Amino acid sequence: MSKKFDVVVIGGGPAGYVAAIRCAQLGLSTACIDKWLNKENKPVFGGTCLNVGCIPSKALLDSSHKYEEAKEKFGLHGIAVGEVSMDIGVMLKRKEQIVKNLTMGVATLFKANGVTPLEGKGKLLAGKKVEFTDHAGTTEIIEASNVIIATGSVPVNIPPAPLSGNIVVDSTGALEFTEVPKRLGVIGAGVIGLELGSVWGRLGSEVVVLEAQDNFLHLVDQTVAKEAQKLFTKQGMDIRVSARVTGTELKENSVVVTFQDSEGEKSEEFDKLIVAVGRRPFTEGLLAGDSGVNMDERGFIHVDETCSTDAPGVWAVGDVVRGPMLAHKASEEGVMVAERIAGHKAQLNYDVIPSVIYTHPEIAWVGKTEDQLKAAGEKYNVGMFPFAANGRAMASADTDGFVKIIADAETDRILGASVIGPNAGDLCQQMVIAMEFGSSAEDIGMMVFSHPTVSEAVHEAALAVNNQAIHKANRRTKK
């Protein structure tokens, strides 16, 4: 006799495990299937984000940033520390402990909420049945009233640069370098490439980033992108745009990369090469031919605005569906679907999903960019405020960057915001909240912000939208 659940979730990453927990909280009998095995060959939940993505990369970013501060910045505060060195082994061990704590936390949450963990592979069959195969190879059929697909994504591989051992690696391999590469090549100047390049660059690597696009950070407001490129170059990162990789040649302990740029064909030799050109939906072995679930030409599962697939009672969330591949977007889709299965009218506002690049300075944005509004012919006002004029940023010796807020020229409603600078992700979240409630720039300008905080830059940028900034000269630009 097969097992039966109200909900079966296939995938235990930030989309899947959150959906499973919320379903259980809403009184639905819930099982969550995941096949992940950690380095100790033990099954764990948490997906890419907790195991080899968001969390471990941020651990390395934090460690490397502290190292760089101790080496380069402490003297500004009168702190003498002598020679500074980094123990890579300790840094990696700390990262692994954080990952272990969080994945164990998911298991604890499953137990506390009554979610049934199923360790192995899930395949969706017709009629909302799931074929579950555990790690020992035993297969059983599970019946469900609803199925949520949350299988996530995997790194994109490119033919000119096939992965090879610990020399040519993807984002997962780049988290495991046991020594600092002398020369590090990075293919792709996106979020992953810049973050991982920053980690090893801070620790001493000569980092060269090869980006095929003509514009650096082409999805980001170009005012911010230009500032970011200037600051990263100042930090020592060699960013080459319009550089399309055409081939790689492995040597004993290095790789030669051939690429084409505006000057013609060139080649560079690196000790390590990170391939960070994006991610693709992971659906291999997931769907039976008669499951009723359809995919588009790029491999994304087709869903409507509520994440319902073409098969009744089957849902899909996270990286496996349209939209930005962001853990927080995935989690909130999981919550929305759980709520809808339970009969509630939940929905997700896709217009106010923030994005963050955890370099230093951080880069964060939400809503429309100025470039998008200009292309659409919309009328808008812009307010900007530099951290160089912010007292808390000055006290912290962290004054690079600015806040930029864009509002509708007629209604003053905030259309988008971008931040490059200290705590950009947290500051941008203030704008997410404001936009969710339909705030105007004037609304933000009328609020009281604690002093001294870097968040005052948000306040001043909002005031600047309407030519009312206090701590800088007002030069509002009307479009």
CORGI-V198255 format. One record per backbone hydrogen bond with DSSP energy under -1.0 kcal/mol. NH is the residue of the N-H (numbers start at 1). CO is the residue of the C=O. If there is no record, write none. Layout:
nh	co
NH	CO
NH	CO
This chain:
nh	co
5	143
7	29
8	146
9	31
10	148
11	33
17	13
19	15
20	16
21	17
22	18
23	19
24	20
25	21
26	22
27	24
28	23
31	7
32	116
33	9
34	118
38	42
41	38
44	36
46	12
50	46
51	47
52	48
53	48
55	49
57	53
58	54
59	55
60	56
61	57
62	58
63	59
64	60
65	61
66	62
67	63
68	64
69	65
70	66
71	67
72	68
73	69
74	69
76	73
77	74
78	75
79	74
91	87
92	88
93	89
94	90
95	91
96	92
97	93
98	94
99	95
100	96
101	97
102	98
103	99
104	100
105	101
106	102
107	103
108	104
109	105
110	106
111	107
112	108
113	109
114	110
115	110
116	30
118	32
120	34
121	133
123	131
124	286
125	129
130	142
131	123
132	140
133	121
134	138
137	134
140	132
142	130
143	3
144	128
145	5
146	6
147	313
148	8
149	315
150	10
154	280
156	278
161	158
164	168
167	164
168	164
169	273
174	170
175	172
176	173
184	206
185	272
186	208
187	274
188	210
194	190
195	191
196	192
197	193
198	194
199	195
200	196
201	197
202	198
203	199
204	201
205	200
206	182
208	184
209	238
210	186
211	240
220	217
225	221
226	222
227	223
228	224
229	225
230	226
231	227
232	228
233	229
234	230
235	231
236	233
237	232
238	207
240	209
242	213
243	211
244	260
246	258
247	258
249	256
251	254
255	270
256	249
257	268
258	247
259	266
260	244
261	264
264	261
266	259
268	257
270	255
271	183
272	183
273	167
274	185
275	169
276	187
280	154
282	152
286	283
288	124
291	288
296	300
299	296
301	320
302	294
304	308
307	304
309	314
314	311
315	147
316	307
317	149
321	318
326	324
330	326
331	327
332	328
333	329
334	330
335	331
336	332
337	333
338	334
339	335
340	336
341	337
342	338
343	340
344	339
350	348
352	349
355	365
357	363
363	357
364	419
365	355
366	417
368	415
373	369
374	370
375	371
376	372
378	373
381	407
383	405
385	403
387	401
389	386
390	387
394	390
395	391
396	392
397	394
398	393
402	420
403	385
404	418
405	383
406	416
407	381
408	413
409	379
412	408
414	439
415	406
416	406
417	366
418	404
419	364
420	402
421	362
424	421
427	423
428	424
429	425
432	428
433	429
434	430
435	431
436	432
437	433
438	435
439	434
441	412
444	440
445	441
446	442
447	444
456	453
457	454
458	455
459	455
460	456
461	457
462	458
463	459
464	460
465	461
466	463
467	464
468	463
479	380
